[in-house]
């Protein structure tokens, strides 16, 4: 299974993009590195450029301890709010900084807030391919206000640019597609249920995701001190379940084997495109495979 972490500072990336990056992202990511090390797992760290700017030593540590450094954009701006040129600049500047800091080639990208729609595919994929990206992991199988992909879409444009899509794992639940394997779903779900559902996933291709701040129990008090008002929607959705996360992570890492995208798919020098990257469904395989790559995927 793939373990992926979106490395960002909550107050900057979620609360207000004009806020400075703080030391909390450094401390929380170091704790996650310790947990991964304790269980001898590797992970992919989709990291913001502004985090690399503020904490270059963190990026070096991620790389030096055998994990993969990938890009999450520069300032956590949603792709659908940017022009094609701005996306190109965002992808390019974040990758250059991450590569210069880590000494690793960056081959993976995850859009902030999974902000991908099918109408964005052409110039989004073009920007990724131009910057040497080999894979994307931005398709979130549930349409919500800020993110989530349409129920059915074509990956032909990804294929055209030789990009693999590793979308997030999900399960079918009475007609809904629940991306239970990470984030808020992981925080609120009892571990026994997560374990049961995870056993139905493809043991190689399943993609778990989380953020460093999800193990931070002191953040709410700190941001309330630093900022006048934290909207109820954020207090209700972003902090719920945090006290359970670290304990659940230890159980998850004991029960399943995790690695990075780079280790799983791109460990050979040629960076060959894998045969299929799209069986992240808890029950079924991808619908339509052509020439070794998914051409059409449906969440309906
Ligand atoms: Zn993010």
py3Dmol code that shows the C-alpha trace and the ligand (Angstrom):
import py3Dmol

protein = """\
ATOM      1  CA  UNK A   1       0.000   0.000   0.000  1.00  0.00           C
ATOM      2  CA  UNK A   2       1.032   3.588  -0.587  1.00  0.00           C
ATOM      3  CA  UNK A   3       1.354   5.977   2.356  1.00  0.00           C
ATOM      4  CA  UNK A   4       1.042   9.612   1.275  1.00  0.00           C
ATOM      5  CA  UNK A   5       1.287  12.783   3.334  1.00  0.00           C
ATOM      6  CA  UNK A   6       0.364  16.294   2.201  1.00  0.00           C
ATOM      7  CA  UNK A   7       2.949  18.434   3.959  1.00  0.00           C
ATOM      8  CA  UNK A   8       1.394  21.804   4.713  1.00  0.00           C
ATOM      9  CA  UNK A   9       0.814  24.169   7.595  1.00  0.00           C
ATOM     10  CA  UNK A  10      -2.859  24.230   8.562  1.00  0.00           C
ATOM     11  CA  UNK A  11      -3.127  27.929   9.355  1.00  0.00           C
ATOM     12  CA  UNK A  12      -1.533  28.811   6.005  1.00  0.00           C
ATOM     13  CA  UNK A  13      -3.043  26.243   3.666  1.00  0.00           C
ATOM     14  CA  UNK A  14      -6.552  25.947   5.129  1.00  0.00           C
ATOM     15  CA  UNK A  15      -7.306  28.951   7.311  1.00  0.00           C
ATOM     16  CA  UNK A  16      -5.785  31.771   5.275  1.00  0.00           C
ATOM     17  CA  UNK A  17      -3.270  31.513   2.401  1.00  0.00           C
ATOM     18  CA  UNK A  18      -1.746  34.825   3.512  1.00  0.00           C
ATOM     19  CA  UNK A  19      -0.700  33.401   6.874  1.00  0.00           C
ATOM     20  CA  UNK A  20       2.994  32.556   7.273  1.00  0.00           C
ATOM     21  CA  UNK A  21       4.118  28.937   7.466  1.00  0.00           C
ATOM     22  CA  UNK A  22       4.751  28.078  11.127  1.00  0.00           C
ATOM     23  CA  UNK A  23       6.965  25.624  12.980  1.00  0.00           C
ATOM     24  CA  UNK A  24       3.992  23.331  13.626  1.00  0.00           C
ATOM     25  CA  UNK A  25       4.351  21.707  10.213  1.00  0.00           C
ATOM     26  CA  UNK A  26       8.004  21.002  11.009  1.00  0.00           C
ATOM     27  CA  UNK A  27       7.302  19.434  14.401  1.00  0.00           C
ATOM     28  CA  UNK A  28       4.318  17.387  13.185  1.00  0.00           C
ATOM     29  CA  UNK A  29       6.125  16.070  10.118  1.00  0.00           C
ATOM     30  CA  UNK A  30       9.126  15.064  12.225  1.00  0.00           C
ATOM     31  CA  UNK A  31       6.768  13.099  14.476  1.00  0.00           C
ATOM     32  CA  UNK A  32       5.297  11.340  11.450  1.00  0.00           C
ATOM     33  CA  UNK A  33       8.800  10.492  10.268  1.00  0.00           C
ATOM     34  CA  UNK A  34       9.477   8.923  13.677  1.00  0.00           C
ATOM     35  CA  UNK A  35       6.280   6.855  13.506  1.00  0.00           C
ATOM     36  CA  UNK A  36       7.111   5.652   9.997  1.00  0.00           C
ATOM     37  CA  UNK A  37      10.637   4.820  11.112  1.00  0.00           C
ATOM     38  CA  UNK A  38       9.383   2.886  14.124  1.00  0.00           C
ATOM     39  CA  UNK A  39       7.424   0.609  11.782  1.00  0.00           C
ATOM     40  CA  UNK A  40      10.041   0.635   9.027  1.00  0.00           C
ATOM     41  CA  UNK A  41       7.681   2.011   6.373  1.00  0.00           C
ATOM     42  CA  UNK A  42       8.384   4.523   3.628  1.00  0.00           C
ATOM     43  CA  UNK A  43       6.035   7.234   2.380  1.00  0.00           C
ATOM     44  CA  UNK A  44       5.532   9.886  -0.278  1.00  0.00           C
ATOM     45  CA  UNK A  45       5.545  13.448   1.081  1.00  0.00           C
ATOM     46  CA  UNK A  46       3.597  15.790  -1.223  1.00  0.00           C
ATOM     47  CA  UNK A  47       5.173  18.993   0.028  1.00  0.00           C
ATOM     48  CA  UNK A  48       4.327  22.661  -0.517  1.00  0.00           C
ATOM     49  CA  UNK A  49       7.060  24.884  -1.919  1.00  0.00           C
ATOM     50  CA  UNK A  50       6.499  27.393   0.883  1.00  0.00           C
ATOM     51  CA  UNK A  51       7.194  24.657   3.470  1.00  0.00           C
ATOM     52  CA  UNK A  52      10.483  23.862   1.712  1.00  0.00           C
ATOM     53  CA  UNK A  53      11.294  27.567   1.725  1.00  0.00           C
ATOM     54  CA  UNK A  54      10.682  27.877   5.466  1.00  0.00           C
ATOM     55  CA  UNK A  55      12.061  24.494   6.575  1.00  0.00           C
ATOM     56  CA  UNK A  56      14.658  23.240   4.056  1.00  0.00           C
ATOM     57  CA  UNK A  57      16.169  20.958   6.712  1.00  0.00           C
ATOM     58  CA  UNK A  58      12.860  19.067   6.874  1.00  0.00           C
ATOM     59  CA  UNK A  59      12.923  18.362   3.145  1.00  0.00           C
ATOM     60  CA  UNK A  60      16.495  17.089   3.396  1.00  0.00           C
ATOM     61  CA  UNK A  61      15.555  14.845   6.298  1.00  0.00           C
ATOM     62  CA  UNK A  62      12.603  13.358   4.373  1.00  0.00           C
ATOM     63  CA  UNK A  63      14.892  12.570   1.451  1.00  0.00           C
ATOM     64  CA  UNK A  64      17.844  11.406   3.548  1.00  0.00           C
ATOM     65  CA  UNK A  65      15.698   8.916   5.454  1.00  0.00           C
ATOM     66  CA  UNK A  66      14.635   7.170   2.242  1.00  0.00           C
ATOM     67  CA  UNK A  67      11.214   8.722   1.686  1.00  0.00           C
ATOM     68  CA  UNK A  68       9.951  10.299  -1.508  1.00  0.00           C
ATOM     69  CA  UNK A  69       9.662  14.068  -1.879  1.00  0.00           C
ATOM     70  CA  UNK A  70       6.861  15.042  -4.277  1.00  0.00           C
ATOM     71  CA  UNK A  71       5.094  18.344  -4.968  1.00  0.00           C
ATOM     72  CA  UNK A  72       1.831  19.718  -3.579  1.00  0.00           C
ATOM     73  CA  UNK A  73       2.208  23.061  -5.388  1.00  0.00           C
ATOM     74  CA  UNK A  74       3.751  26.195  -3.910  1.00  0.00           C
ATOM     75  CA  UNK A  75       1.147  28.058  -1.851  1.00  0.00           C
ATOM     76  CA  UNK A  76      -1.759  25.608  -1.731  1.00  0.00           C
ATOM     77  CA  UNK A  77      -3.861  27.373  -4.319  1.00  0.00           C
ATOM     78  CA  UNK A  78      -6.682  25.428  -5.947  1.00  0.00           C
ATOM     79  CA  UNK A  79      -5.953  24.557  -9.570  1.00  0.00           C
ATOM     80  CA  UNK A  80      -9.397  25.741 -10.725  1.00  0.00           C
ATOM     81  CA  UNK A  81      -8.656  29.233  -9.393  1.00  0.00           C
ATOM     82  CA  UNK A  82      -5.473  29.611 -11.442  1.00  0.00           C
ATOM     83  CA  UNK A  83      -4.824  30.399 -15.087  1.00  0.00           C
ATOM     84  CA  UNK A  84      -2.892  27.844 -17.172  1.00  0.00           C
ATOM     85  CA  UNK A  85       0.228  30.014 -16.893  1.00  0.00           C
ATOM     86  CA  UNK A  86      -0.148  30.304 -13.130  1.00  0.00           C
ATOM     87  CA  UNK A  87      -0.452  26.523 -12.817  1.00  0.00           C
ATOM     88  CA  UNK A  88       2.664  26.077 -14.930  1.00  0.00           C
ATOM     89  CA  UNK A  89       4.526  28.533 -12.697  1.00  0.00           C
ATOM     90  CA  UNK A  90       3.199  26.939  -9.493  1.00  0.00           C
ATOM     91  CA  UNK A  91       4.213  23.427 -10.561  1.00  0.00           C
ATOM     92  CA  UNK A  92       7.570  24.517 -11.919  1.00  0.00           C
ATOM     93  CA  UNK A  93       8.647  26.697  -8.969  1.00  0.00           C
ATOM     94  CA  UNK A  94       7.623  24.138  -6.346  1.00  0.00           C
ATOM     95  CA  UNK A  95       9.402  21.284  -8.120  1.00  0.00           C
ATOM     96  CA  UNK A  96      12.579  23.275  -8.683  1.00  0.00           C
ATOM     97  CA  UNK A  97      12.786  24.251  -5.022  1.00  0.00           C
ATOM     98  CA  UNK A  98      11.985  20.726  -3.783  1.00  0.00           C
ATOM     99  CA  UNK A  99      14.592  19.198  -6.103  1.00  0.00           C
ATOM    100  CA  UNK A 100      17.250  21.756  -5.169  1.00  0.00           C
ATOM    101  CA  UNK A 101      16.552  21.223  -1.479  1.00  0.00           C
ATOM    102  CA  UNK A 102      16.167  17.450  -1.408  1.00  0.00           C
ATOM    103  CA  UNK A 103      18.606  16.384  -4.095  1.00  0.00           C
ATOM    104  CA  UNK A 104      15.872  14.081  -5.341  1.00  0.00           C
ATOM    105  CA  UNK A 105      14.161  14.155  -8.697  1.00  0.00           C
ATOM    106  CA  UNK A 106      10.503  15.052  -8.144  1.00  0.00           C
ATOM    107  CA  UNK A 107       8.211  12.866 -10.245  1.00  0.00           C
ATOM    108  CA  UNK A 108       4.893  13.104  -8.385  1.00  0.00           C
ATOM    109  CA  UNK A 109       2.273  15.806  -7.892  1.00  0.00           C
ATOM    110  CA  UNK A 110      -0.900  16.172  -5.833  1.00  0.00           C
ATOM    111  CA  UNK A 111      -3.122  19.185  -6.467  1.00  0.00           C
ATOM    112  CA  UNK A 112      -3.982  21.256  -3.370  1.00  0.00           C
ATOM    113  CA  UNK A 113      -7.419  20.283  -2.055  1.00  0.00           C
ATOM    114  CA  UNK A 114      -7.641  17.673  -4.853  1.00  0.00           C
ATOM    115  CA  UNK A 115      -8.802  20.634  -6.960  1.00  0.00           C
ATOM    116  CA  UNK A 116      -8.996  18.821 -10.283  1.00  0.00           C
ATOM    117  CA  UNK A 117     -11.911  18.786 -12.690  1.00  0.00           C
ATOM    118  CA  UNK A 118     -12.053  17.059 -16.041  1.00  0.00           C
ATOM    119  CA  UNK A 119     -12.159  20.382 -17.967  1.00  0.00           C
ATOM    120  CA  UNK A 120      -8.751  21.224 -16.444  1.00  0.00           C
ATOM    121  CA  UNK A 121      -7.044  18.000 -17.548  1.00  0.00           C
ATOM    122  CA  UNK A 122      -5.431  19.260 -20.778  1.00  0.00           C
ATOM    123  CA  UNK A 123      -3.352  22.139 -19.485  1.00  0.00           C
ATOM    124  CA  UNK A 124      -2.923  20.602 -16.027  1.00  0.00           C
ATOM    125  CA  UNK A 125      -1.357  17.489 -17.530  1.00  0.00           C
ATOM    126  CA  UNK A 126       0.685  19.603 -19.922  1.00  0.00           C
ATOM    127  CA  UNK A 127       2.132  21.581 -16.984  1.00  0.00           C
ATOM    128  CA  UNK A 128       2.998  18.385 -15.106  1.00  0.00           C
ATOM    129  CA  UNK A 129       4.602  16.689 -18.119  1.00  0.00           C
ATOM    130  CA  UNK A 130       6.636  19.804 -18.977  1.00  0.00           C
ATOM    131  CA  UNK A 131       8.153  19.650 -15.498  1.00  0.00           C
ATOM    132  CA  UNK A 132       9.160  15.998 -15.595  1.00  0.00           C
ATOM    133  CA  UNK A 133       6.263  14.679 -13.509  1.00  0.00           C
ATOM    134  CA  UNK A 134       5.520  10.981 -14.070  1.00  0.00           C
ATOM    135  CA  UNK A 135       2.420  10.568 -11.950  1.00  0.00           C
ATOM    136  CA  UNK A 136      -0.430  12.467 -10.347  1.00  0.00           C
ATOM    137  CA  UNK A 137      -2.487  11.580  -7.278  1.00  0.00           C
ATOM    138  CA  UNK A 138      -5.193  14.239  -7.225  1.00  0.00           C
ATOM    139  CA  UNK A 139      -8.440  12.523  -8.114  1.00  0.00           C
ATOM    140  CA  UNK A 140     -10.703  12.337  -5.079  1.00  0.00           C
ATOM    141  CA  UNK A 141     -13.650  10.051  -5.759  1.00  0.00           C
ATOM    142  CA  UNK A 142     -16.289  12.061  -3.956  1.00  0.00           C
ATOM    143  CA  UNK A 143     -17.659  15.397  -5.150  1.00  0.00           C
ATOM    144  CA  UNK A 144     -17.796  17.881  -2.305  1.00  0.00           C
ATOM    145  CA  UNK A 145     -17.732  21.672  -2.240  1.00  0.00           C
ATOM    146  CA  UNK A 146     -14.022  22.335  -2.622  1.00  0.00           C
ATOM    147  CA  UNK A 147     -12.809  19.163  -4.245  1.00  0.00           C
ATOM    148  CA  UNK A 148     -13.685  15.869  -5.813  1.00  0.00           C
ATOM    149  CA  UNK A 149     -13.872  14.628  -9.378  1.00  0.00           C
ATOM    150  CA  UNK A 150     -16.982  14.005 -11.434  1.00  0.00           C
ATOM    151  CA  UNK A 151     -18.460  10.521 -11.224  1.00  0.00           C
ATOM    152  CA  UNK A 152     -17.177   9.482 -14.584  1.00  0.00           C
ATOM    153  CA  UNK A 153     -14.256  10.855 -16.533  1.00  0.00           C
ATOM    154  CA  UNK A 154     -11.706   9.891 -19.136  1.00  0.00           C
ATOM    155  CA  UNK A 155      -7.994   9.550 -18.466  1.00  0.00           C
ATOM    156  CA  UNK A 156      -7.087   9.778 -22.150  1.00  0.00           C
ATOM    157  CA  UNK A 157      -5.402  13.142 -21.634  1.00  0.00           C
ATOM    158  CA  UNK A 158      -3.277  11.674 -18.834  1.00  0.00           C
ATOM    159  CA  UNK A 159      -2.260   8.904 -21.211  1.00  0.00           C
ATOM    160  CA  UNK A 160      -1.442  11.438 -23.930  1.00  0.00           C
ATOM    161  CA  UNK A 161       1.084  13.074 -21.605  1.00  0.00           C
ATOM    162  CA  UNK A 162       2.346   9.681 -20.282  1.00  0.00           C
ATOM    163  CA  UNK A 163       1.117  10.504 -16.806  1.00  0.00           C
ATOM    164  CA  UNK A 164      -0.142   7.854 -14.427  1.00  0.00           C
ATOM    165  CA  UNK A 165      -3.051   8.650 -12.154  1.00  0.00           C
ATOM    166  CA  UNK A 166      -3.005   7.048  -8.714  1.00  0.00           C
ATOM    167  CA  UNK A 167      -6.361   8.131  -7.369  1.00  0.00           C
ATOM    168  CA  UNK A 168      -7.350   7.779  -3.741  1.00  0.00           C
ATOM    169  CA  UNK A 169      -8.812   4.535  -2.476  1.00  0.00           C
ATOM    170  CA  UNK A 170     -12.520   4.314  -1.783  1.00  0.00           C
ATOM    171  CA  UNK A 171     -15.371   1.943  -1.041  1.00  0.00           C
ATOM    172  CA  UNK A 172     -18.910   1.748  -2.345  1.00  0.00           C
ATOM    173  CA  UNK A 173     -21.516   2.480   0.289  1.00  0.00           C
ATOM    174  CA  UNK A 174     -25.152   2.409  -0.825  1.00  0.00           C
ATOM    175  CA  UNK A 175     -24.368   4.223  -4.030  1.00  0.00           C
ATOM    176  CA  UNK A 176     -21.855   6.639  -2.476  1.00  0.00           C
ATOM    177  CA  UNK A 177     -18.122   6.430  -2.958  1.00  0.00           C
ATOM    178  CA  UNK A 178     -16.471   6.903   0.389  1.00  0.00           C
ATOM    179  CA  UNK A 179     -12.774   7.752   0.368  1.00  0.00           C
ATOM    180  CA  UNK A 180     -12.404   6.188   3.814  1.00  0.00           C
ATOM    181  CA  UNK A 181      -8.657   5.529   3.590  1.00  0.00           C
ATOM    182  CA  UNK A 182      -7.273   8.690   5.153  1.00  0.00           C
ATOM    183  CA  UNK A 183      -8.069  12.283   6.112  1.00  0.00           C
ATOM    184  CA  UNK A 184     -11.270  13.062   7.988  1.00  0.00           C
ATOM    185  CA  UNK A 185     -12.756   9.628   7.368  1.00  0.00           C
ATOM    186  CA  UNK A 186      -9.800   7.981   9.058  1.00  0.00           C
ATOM    187  CA  UNK A 187     -10.048  10.373  11.997  1.00  0.00           C
ATOM    188  CA  UNK A 188     -13.727   9.703  12.714  1.00  0.00           C
ATOM    189  CA  UNK A 189     -13.905   5.987  11.883  1.00  0.00           C
ATOM    190  CA  UNK A 190     -13.204   3.382  14.590  1.00  0.00           C
ATOM    191  CA  UNK A 191     -10.023   1.540  13.659  1.00  0.00           C
ATOM    192  CA  UNK A 192     -11.715  -1.873  13.514  1.00  0.00           C
ATOM    193  CA  UNK A 193     -13.894  -0.611  10.642  1.00  0.00           C
ATOM    194  CA  UNK A 194     -10.945   0.956   8.824  1.00  0.00           C
ATOM    195  CA  UNK A 195      -9.035  -2.303   9.140  1.00  0.00           C
ATOM    196  CA  UNK A 196     -11.958  -4.368   7.869  1.00  0.00           C
ATOM    197  CA  UNK A 197     -12.435  -2.128   4.821  1.00  0.00           C
ATOM    198  CA  UNK A 198      -8.715  -1.842   4.143  1.00  0.00           C
ATOM    199  CA  UNK A 199      -8.413  -5.600   3.873  1.00  0.00           C
ATOM    200  CA  UNK A 200     -10.647  -5.394   0.786  1.00  0.00           C
ATOM    201  CA  UNK A 201      -8.309  -2.967  -0.977  1.00  0.00           C
ATOM    202  CA  UNK A 202      -5.601  -3.952  -3.420  1.00  0.00           C
ATOM    203  CA  UNK A 203      -2.666  -4.552  -1.082  1.00  0.00           C
ATOM    204  CA  UNK A 204      -0.215  -2.921  -3.509  1.00  0.00           C
ATOM    205  CA  UNK A 205      -2.144  -0.068  -5.072  1.00  0.00           C
ATOM    206  CA  UNK A 206      -4.244   1.273  -2.216  1.00  0.00           C
ATOM    207  CA  UNK A 207      -3.428   4.916  -1.447  1.00  0.00           C
ATOM    208  CA  UNK A 208      -3.650   6.206   2.146  1.00  0.00           C
ATOM    209  CA  UNK A 209      -3.395   9.955   2.705  1.00  0.00           C
ATOM    210  CA  UNK A 210      -3.128  12.321   5.647  1.00  0.00           C
ATOM    211  CA  UNK A 211      -1.693  15.652   6.789  1.00  0.00           C
ATOM    212  CA  UNK A 212       0.912  16.257   9.516  1.00  0.00           C
ATOM    213  CA  UNK A 213      -1.487  18.522  11.433  1.00  0.00           C
ATOM    214  CA  UNK A 214      -3.899  15.635  11.975  1.00  0.00           C
ATOM    215  CA  UNK A 215      -1.728  14.411  14.863  1.00  0.00           C
ATOM    216  CA  UNK A 216      -1.473  17.911  16.394  1.00  0.00           C
ATOM    217  CA  UNK A 217      -3.675  18.146  19.495  1.00  0.00           C
ATOM    218  CA  UNK A 218      -2.552  21.613  20.513  1.00  0.00           C
ATOM    219  CA  UNK A 219      -3.126  23.373  17.224  1.00  0.00           C
ATOM    220  CA  UNK A 220      -6.702  24.515  17.798  1.00  0.00           C
ATOM    221  CA  UNK A 221      -5.783  26.400  20.987  1.00  0.00           C
ATOM    222  CA  UNK A 222      -2.709  27.859  19.288  1.00  0.00           C
ATOM    223  CA  UNK A 223      -4.527  29.113  16.205  1.00  0.00           C
ATOM    224  CA  UNK A 224      -7.324  30.517  18.327  1.00  0.00           C
ATOM    225  CA  UNK A 225      -4.746  32.516  20.248  1.00  0.00           C
ATOM    226  CA  UNK A 226      -3.034  33.683  17.069  1.00  0.00           C
ATOM    227  CA  UNK A 227      -6.140  34.461  15.013  1.00  0.00           C
ATOM    228  CA  UNK A 228      -9.262  36.208  16.127  1.00  0.00           C
ATOM    229  CA  UNK A 229     -11.839  33.795  14.850  1.00  0.00           C
ATOM    230  CA  UNK A 230     -11.749  30.196  13.665  1.00  0.00           C
ATOM    231  CA  UNK A 231     -14.941  29.492  11.713  1.00  0.00           C
ATOM    232  CA  UNK A 232     -17.180  26.789  13.148  1.00  0.00           C
ATOM    233  CA  UNK A 233     -16.958  24.809   9.896  1.00  0.00           C
ATOM    234  CA  UNK A 234     -13.206  24.443  10.402  1.00  0.00           C
ATOM    235  CA  UNK A 235     -13.451  23.694  14.114  1.00  0.00           C
ATOM    236  CA  UNK A 236     -16.059  21.035  13.400  1.00  0.00           C
ATOM    237  CA  UNK A 237     -14.460  19.401  10.397  1.00  0.00           C
ATOM    238  CA  UNK A 238     -10.714  19.840  10.757  1.00  0.00           C
ATOM    239  CA  UNK A 239     -10.113  19.041  14.411  1.00  0.00           C
ATOM    240  CA  UNK A 240     -12.562  16.226  15.070  1.00  0.00           C
ATOM    241  CA  UNK A 241     -10.946  12.872  15.775  1.00  0.00           C
ATOM    242  CA  UNK A 242      -7.375  14.154  16.077  1.00  0.00           C
ATOM    243  CA  UNK A 243      -6.812  12.584  19.527  1.00  0.00           C
ATOM    244  CA  UNK A 244      -7.351   9.126  18.004  1.00  0.00           C
ATOM    245  CA  UNK A 245      -5.077   9.468  14.990  1.00  0.00           C
ATOM    246  CA  UNK A 246      -1.643   8.620  16.351  1.00  0.00           C
ATOM    247  CA  UNK A 247      -2.853   5.450  18.050  1.00  0.00           C
ATOM    248  CA  UNK A 248      -4.691   4.395  14.887  1.00  0.00           C
ATOM    249  CA  UNK A 249      -1.601   5.050  12.793  1.00  0.00           C
ATOM    250  CA  UNK A 250       0.425   2.654  14.907  1.00  0.00           C
ATOM    251  CA  UNK A 251      -2.231  -0.026  14.438  1.00  0.00           C
ATOM    252  CA  UNK A 252      -2.503   0.641  10.707  1.00  0.00           C
ATOM    253  CA  UNK A 253       1.240   0.430  10.245  1.00  0.00           C
ATOM    254  CA  UNK A 254       1.362  -2.790  12.243  1.00  0.00           C
ATOM    255  CA  UNK A 255      -1.413  -4.398  10.199  1.00  0.00           C
ATOM    256  CA  UNK A 256      -0.393  -3.272   6.691  1.00  0.00           C
ATOM    257  CA  UNK A 257       2.817  -2.717   4.779  1.00  0.00           C
ATOM    258  CA  UNK A 258       3.341   0.765   3.340  1.00  0.00           C
ATOM    259  CA  UNK A 259       5.753   2.319   0.911  1.00  0.00           C
ATOM    260  CA  UNK A 260       6.104   5.353  -1.381  1.00  0.00           C
ATOM    261  CA  UNK A 261       4.928   5.712  -4.987  1.00  0.00           C
ATOM    262  CA  UNK A 262       8.570   5.940  -6.025  1.00  0.00           C
ATOM    263  CA  UNK A 263       9.457   2.632  -4.382  1.00  0.00           C
ATOM    264  CA  UNK A 264       6.357   0.851  -5.608  1.00  0.00           C
ATOM    265  CA  UNK A 265       6.286   1.991  -9.235  1.00  0.00           C
ATOM    266  CA  UNK A 266       9.352   3.980 -10.202  1.00  0.00           C
ATOM    267  CA  UNK A 267      12.313   2.363  -8.505  1.00  0.00           C
ATOM    268  CA  UNK A 268      14.093   1.395 -11.714  1.00  0.00           C
ATOM    269  CA  UNK A 269      16.227   3.949 -13.474  1.00  0.00           C
ATOM    270  CA  UNK A 270      14.043   4.010 -16.552  1.00  0.00           C
ATOM    271  CA  UNK A 271      10.975   5.101 -14.567  1.00  0.00           C
ATOM    272  CA  UNK A 272       8.809   2.773 -16.569  1.00  0.00           C
ATOM    273  CA  UNK A 273       5.101   3.442 -16.565  1.00  0.00           C
ATOM    274  CA  UNK A 274       3.379   0.651 -14.607  1.00  0.00           C
ATOM    275  CA  UNK A 275       0.857  -1.657 -16.230  1.00  0.00           C
ATOM    276  CA  UNK A 276      -2.097  -0.246 -14.346  1.00  0.00           C
ATOM    277  CA  UNK A 277      -2.416   2.258 -11.567  1.00  0.00           C
ATOM    278  CA  UNK A 278      -6.097   2.383 -11.031  1.00  0.00           C
ATOM    279  CA  UNK A 279      -7.337  -0.471  -8.883  1.00  0.00           C
ATOM    280  CA  UNK A 280      -7.807   1.516  -5.720  1.00  0.00           C
ATOM    281  CA  UNK A 281     -11.369   0.411  -5.349  1.00  0.00           C
ATOM    282  CA  UNK A 282     -12.329  -1.664  -2.316  1.00  0.00           C
ATOM    283  CA  UNK A 283     -14.348  -4.106  -4.408  1.00  0.00           C
ATOM    284  CA  UNK A 284     -13.752  -3.877  -8.143  1.00  0.00           C
ATOM    285  CA  UNK A 285     -10.890  -3.456 -10.551  1.00  0.00           C
ATOM    286  CA  UNK A 286     -10.694  -0.553 -12.967  1.00  0.00           C
ATOM    287  CA  UNK A 287     -13.380  -0.646 -15.633  1.00  0.00           C
ATOM    288  CA  UNK A 288     -11.471  -0.200 -18.839  1.00  0.00           C
ATOM    289  CA  UNK A 289      -7.799  -0.912 -19.369  1.00  0.00           C
ATOM    290  CA  UNK A 290      -6.235  -0.235 -22.735  1.00  0.00           C
ATOM    291  CA  UNK A 291      -2.581  -0.477 -23.651  1.00  0.00           C
ATOM    292  CA  UNK A 292      -1.726  -1.002 -20.017  1.00  0.00           C
ATOM    293  CA  UNK A 293      -3.229   2.245 -18.776  1.00  0.00           C
ATOM    294  CA  UNK A 294      -6.647   3.203 -17.569  1.00  0.00           C
ATOM    295  CA  UNK A 295      -8.548   5.059 -20.288  1.00  0.00           C
ATOM    296  CA  UNK A 296     -11.801   5.540 -18.481  1.00  0.00           C
ATOM    297  CA  UNK A 297     -12.672   5.251 -14.852  1.00  0.00           C
ATOM    298  CA  UNK A 298     -16.092   5.440 -13.308  1.00  0.00           C
ATOM    299  CA  UNK A 299     -17.107   5.978  -9.717  1.00  0.00           C
ATOM    300  CA  UNK A 300     -20.792   5.432 -10.481  1.00  0.00           C
TER     301      UNK A 300
END
"""
ligand_1 = """\
1
ZN
Zn -3.215 20.145 0.860
"""
view = py3Dmol.view(width=600, height=400)
view.addModel(protein, "pdb")
view.setStyle({"model": 0}, {"cartoon": {"style": "trace"}})
view.addModel(ligand_1, "xyz")
view.setStyle({"model": 1}, {"stick": {}})
view.zoomTo()
view.show()
